Amino acid sequence: MPFRNPGRVVDIAERLVFCVKNNALDLHLSAGLPPMARVDGEMRRNNVPLLEHKQVHSLVDDIMNDKQRWDYKESLETNFSF
């Protein structure tokens, strides 16, 4: 079962490496859940702690463009490819 660890730094590169190694098509990052990847049409949880809102924000902020940042700020969600 995933656990909370708000002090742990979560690296987007680690999550992307997990996706590549597992032939994942999507990476899903949501506060209150561990990172998840879509592999063969099924969602697979990464074996890491649940993400806090600040962790999700720090993971995606640097790779979003201005419109995506605005959408995220307005609705606390966004969908984009990288």
N, C-alpha and C positions, 0 to 999 in steps of 0.2 A: 504494500500500500504506500502511495506517495506520502511524503511528509512536508510540513512547512519549514522553511529555513530562510527567513527574510534577509539574513545577513550574507547568504551565499551569493556570489557573483555568478550569473548565468551568461555564458558567451554564445552569441548568435552563430559564430563559426562552428562551435561544437555541435549545435543543433543541425546545422546544414551538413556537416560531415556525417552525422547519424542518418540524415535523409539520403545522402548519396550512397552510403554503404548499404542501405536497406532498399534502394530503388524506390524511395518515396516520391510521390508526385506533389504533395502539399505538406506544409508545416503549419500547424495551428497553435497559436499562442493565446491563451486566455487566463486572466487573473482567476485564481482559485483552483486551477487545474495544472497538471504537469504539461509540458510541451507534448503535442501529439503529432504524428505523421500519418498520412494516408499511404498505405502499402497494399497493393493488390486490391484496392477498393475498400479496405478496412482501416479504421483508425487504430493506431498503435500508440500506447503511452510510452514516453521515454522514461527510463528509470531514474528520474531526478525529482527533487521536491516540487511541491505545488508552487506555482508562480504567484508572486504578489503583484499588484497593479504597477508599482514602481519598477519592478523587474521587467514586466512586459513592455512598458514604455521605453525603458533604456535599451531593450533589445531591438526595437523597431525604429526608434526616432531617427537614428543616423542614416537609415536606408530608405526612409520615406521622402517623397517630394513634398512641396509646399501644399498642394491640394490634398494629398493623403494625410498630412499632419492636421490640416484644417478639419477634414472629415472625422479624423480620430478624436480631435478635441471636442467637436460638436456632439458626436454620438458615442464616443468611447469604443468605437469599433471601426475597422477598415479592412479592405480586402485588396491585396495588390500582389503583383509578381515581382521577383527580384532576380 
